[in-house]
Amino acid sequence: MVRQHVNPLSSIHQVPRPLPPPEGLFARAAQPLQLDIGAARGRFLLEMAQREPGSNFLGVEIRRPLVEAAERDRQAAGLENLHYLFCNANVSLEAWLQALPAGLLQRVTIQFPDPWFKTKHHKRRVLQLNLLQAIARALANGRELFVQSDVLAVIEPMVGLIEASGCFVRPLHDSRPWRHTNPLAVPTERERHVLAQGLPVYRVLYRRNDVDPPPLGEGERGADNPGSSLPPP
């Protein structure tokens, strides 16, 4: 399974896209919402939406052809609790998350993001400080943020950034540093592929606590990856 990278810092991906509100995406907009950042081809959400009709699912993805293919699958399945949107999460999601009705967002997942190994490319990684703070503002106390990767050099800075924010805690019963199992009912395509090779997957589940992130406008993007200087979990 080959990753097809798109440079999120290119000019075409730096233009904010106005994203529809929940009532413009779902037949029952008041249902609990789950957001998957970097949804890729969307098959994970396609199965989740069928398993959990009482929740709404939104997948955002920066590769437009994948979004178009995922939307065709959704429409063929007739699912009204699922939608996929093309956007750069770090450019378009912050305002959208800020506008969500309080308590609507139940879970955010970031699964197997593009690694961008070179230090000079860390700005291209999906979980940047401003996006994390926007997620923290949108999630009510006790709601979930789930991250996983098959690359330690990717997951460790993500964990460092999340834990340095002070806005999230791991469930007390969770294994450290990594969960042994996926808390979700459906694995992604990448997860299936990695496990079939007998390779490890590094997972962490977080729950939102009662620590407030900085007020809007006070966060700043790190020069490279804000969590990269922190020790591994």
C-alpha positions as CSV (number, residue, x, y, z in Angstrom):
1,M,0.0,0.0,0.0
2,V,1.7,3.1,-1.2
3,R,1.1,6.6,0.3
4,Q,0.4,9.3,-2.3
5,H,1.6,12.5,-0.7
6,V,0.1,16.0,-1.4
7,N,2.0,19.0,-0.2
8,P,-0.4,20.8,2.1
9,L,1.8,24.0,2.0
10,S,1.3,24.5,-1.7
11,S,-0.7,27.6,-2.7
12,I,-3.7,25.7,-3.9
13,H,-4.1,24.1,-0.4
14,Q,-3.6,27.3,1.5
15,V,-6.9,28.9,0.4
16,P,-9.6,28.4,3.1
17,R,-12.6,26.5,2.0
18,P,-16.0,27.3,3.5
19,L,-17.3,24.0,4.8
20,P,-21.1,23.4,5.1
21,P,-22.6,23.3,8.6
22,P,-23.9,20.0,9.9
23,E,-27.4,20.7,8.7
24,G,-26.0,21.0,5.2
25,L,-24.3,17.6,5.4
26,F,-26.6,15.3,7.3
27,A,-30.3,14.4,7.2
28,R,-30.4,14.4,11.0
29,A,-27.8,17.1,11.9
30,A,-28.4,16.9,15.7
31,Q,-27.0,13.4,16.0
32,P,-23.6,13.0,17.7
33,L,-20.8,13.7,15.3
34,Q,-17.5,11.9,14.7
35,L,-14.8,13.6,12.6
36,D,-12.0,11.6,10.8
37,I,-9.1,13.9,9.7
38,G,-7.3,12.4,6.8
39,A,-10.1,10.0,5.7
40,A,-8.2,8.8,2.6
41,R,-10.5,6.6,0.5
42,G,-13.1,6.6,3.2
43,R,-13.9,2.9,3.6
44,F,-13.4,3.1,7.4
45,L,-16.1,5.7,7.7
46,L,-18.3,3.9,5.2
47,E,-18.5,0.9,7.5
48,M,-18.7,2.9,10.7
49,A,-21.7,4.9,9.4
50,Q,-23.5,1.7,8.6
51,R,-22.8,0.2,12.0
52,E,-23.8,3.3,13.9
53,P,-26.8,4.9,12.2
54,G,-27.5,7.0,15.3
55,S,-24.3,9.0,14.7
56,N,-23.1,11.3,11.9
57,F,-19.6,10.8,10.4
58,L,-17.5,13.4,8.5
59,G,-14.3,12.6,6.8
60,V,-12.0,15.4,5.6
61,E,-9.2,14.6,3.1
62,I,-6.7,16.8,1.2
63,R,-6.6,14.5,-1.9
64,R,-9.6,15.5,-4.0
65,P,-9.8,12.3,-6.1
66,L,-10.1,10.2,-3.0
67,V,-12.9,12.4,-1.7
68,E,-14.7,12.1,-5.0
69,A,-14.4,8.3,-5.0
70,A,-15.5,8.1,-1.3
71,E,-18.5,10.3,-2.0
72,R,-19.6,8.0,-4.9
73,D,-19.5,5.1,-2.5
74,R,-21.5,6.9,0.1
75,Q,-24.2,7.9,-2.4
76,A,-24.3,4.3,-3.8
77,A,-24.9,3.1,-0.2
78,G,-27.6,5.7,0.4
79,L,-26.0,6.9,3.6
80,E,-27.4,10.1,5.0
81,N,-25.3,10.1,8.2
82,L,-22.0,10.3,6.3
83,H,-20.2,12.9,4.3
84,Y,-16.7,13.5,2.9
85,L,-15.2,16.9,2.2
86,F,-12.1,18.0,0.4
87,C,-10.0,20.5,2.4
88,N,-6.7,21.1,4.1
89,A,-7.5,20.4,7.7
90,N,-5.1,23.0,9.1
91,V,-6.5,25.8,6.9
92,S,-10.3,25.1,6.8
93,L,-11.2,23.1,9.9
94,E,-10.5,25.6,12.7
95,A,-13.4,28.0,11.8
96,W,-15.7,25.0,11.1
97,L,-15.0,23.5,14.5
98,Q,-15.5,26.8,16.2
99,A,-19.0,27.1,14.7
100,L,-20.2,23.7,15.8
101,P,-23.0,23.6,18.3
102,A,-21.7,22.9,21.8
103,G,-21.6,19.2,22.6
104,L,-22.2,17.9,19.1
105,L,-18.7,16.6,18.4
106,Q,-18.1,13.2,20.1
107,R,-14.9,11.9,18.7
108,V,-12.0,13.0,16.5
109,T,-9.7,10.4,14.8
110,I,-6.4,10.9,13.1
111,Q,-5.2,7.6,11.7
112,F,-2.0,6.8,9.8
113,P,-1.3,10.3,8.6
114,D,1.3,10.9,6.0
115,P,4.7,10.8,7.7
116,W,6.7,13.6,6.1
117,F,10.0,12.2,7.6
118,K,12.4,15.1,6.8
119,T,12.6,17.7,9.6
120,K,12.1,20.5,7.1
121,H,8.8,18.9,6.1
122,H,7.4,18.6,9.6
123,K,5.2,21.7,8.9
124,R,3.3,19.5,6.4
125,R,2.2,17.0,9.1
126,V,-1.5,17.1,9.8
127,L,-1.5,17.7,13.6
128,Q,-0.3,21.2,14.1
129,L,-0.8,23.3,17.3
130,N,-3.6,25.5,16.0
131,L,-5.6,22.5,14.8
132,L,-5.1,20.6,18.1
133,Q,-6.4,23.6,20.0
134,A,-9.4,23.9,17.8
135,I,-10.2,20.3,18.4
136,A,-9.8,20.8,22.1
137,R,-12.3,23.8,22.0
138,A,-14.8,21.7,20.1
139,L,-14.7,18.6,22.3
140,A,-16.7,18.6,25.5
141,N,-15.2,17.1,28.7
142,G,-15.0,13.3,28.3
143,R,-15.1,13.3,24.5
144,E,-12.4,11.4,22.6
145,L,-9.4,12.0,20.4
146,F,-7.9,8.8,19.0
147,V,-4.6,8.8,17.1
148,Q,-2.7,5.9,15.6
149,S,0.2,5.2,13.2
150,D,2.6,2.5,12.2
151,V,5.5,5.0,12.3
152,L,7.0,5.8,15.6
153,A,8.6,9.0,14.2
154,V,5.1,10.2,13.4
155,I,3.1,9.1,16.5
156,E,5.7,10.2,19.1
157,P,5.6,13.9,18.2
158,M,1.8,13.7,17.9
159,V,1.6,12.3,21.5
160,G,4.1,14.9,22.7
161,L,2.0,17.8,21.2
162,I,-1.3,16.4,22.6
163,E,0.1,15.8,26.1
164,A,2.0,19.1,26.2
165,S,-1.3,20.9,25.5
166,G,-2.7,19.8,28.9
167,C,-6.2,19.5,27.4
168,F,-6.3,15.7,27.1
169,V,-5.8,12.7,29.4
170,R,-5.5,8.9,28.7
171,P,-8.1,6.6,30.3
172,L,-6.6,5.3,33.5
173,H,-6.9,1.6,32.5
174,D,-5.1,2.2,29.2
175,S,-1.8,0.4,28.6
176,R,1.3,2.7,28.2
177,P,2.8,3.8,26.1
178,W,0.5,2.2,23.4
179,R,-2.9,0.6,23.4
180,H,-2.8,-3.0,22.5
181,T,-6.2,-2.9,20.7
182,N,-8.2,-0.4,18.6
183,P,-11.1,1.0,20.6
184,L,-13.1,1.5,17.4
185,A,-15.2,-1.2,15.8
186,V,-13.6,-0.9,12.4
187,P,-9.9,-0.9,11.4
188,T,-8.8,1.3,8.5
189,E,-7.4,-0.1,5.3
190,R,-3.9,0.9,6.4
191,E,-4.3,-0.8,9.8
192,R,-5.4,-4.0,8.1
193,H,-2.4,-3.9,5.8
194,V,0.1,-3.2,8.5
195,L,-1.3,-5.9,10.8
196,A,-1.3,-8.4,8.0
197,Q,2.4,-7.9,7.6
198,G,2.9,-8.7,11.3
199,L,4.0,-5.1,12.0
200,P,3.1,-3.0,15.1
201,V,0.5,-0.3,15.2
202,Y,1.0,2.5,17.8
203,R,-2.3,3.8,19.2
204,V,-3.3,6.2,21.9
205,L,-6.8,7.1,23.0
206,Y,-7.4,10.5,24.8
207,R,-10.3,12.0,26.5
208,R,-10.9,15.7,26.8
209,N,-10.4,17.1,30.3
210,D,-11.5,20.4,31.8
211,V,-8.4,22.4,31.0
212,D,-9.1,25.2,28.6
213,P,-6.8,25.8,25.6
214,P,-5.5,29.3,25.1
215,P,-8.1,31.9,23.8
216,L,-8.4,32.2,20.1
217,G,-5.5,34.1,18.6
218,E,-3.0,33.2,21.3
219,G,-1.9,29.9,19.8
220,E,1.0,29.9,17.4
221,R,2.3,27.4,14.9
222,G,5.7,25.9,15.7
223,A,8.5,26.4,13.3
224,D,8.7,22.7,12.6
225,N,6.8,20.2,14.8
226,P,5.9,21.6,18.2
227,G,6.0,18.2,19.8
228,S,9.2,17.0,18.3
229,S,11.5,18.1,21.1
230,L,9.5,16.3,23.8
231,P,10.5,12.9,25.1
232,P,8.7,9.8,23.7
233,P,5.6,8.7,25.8
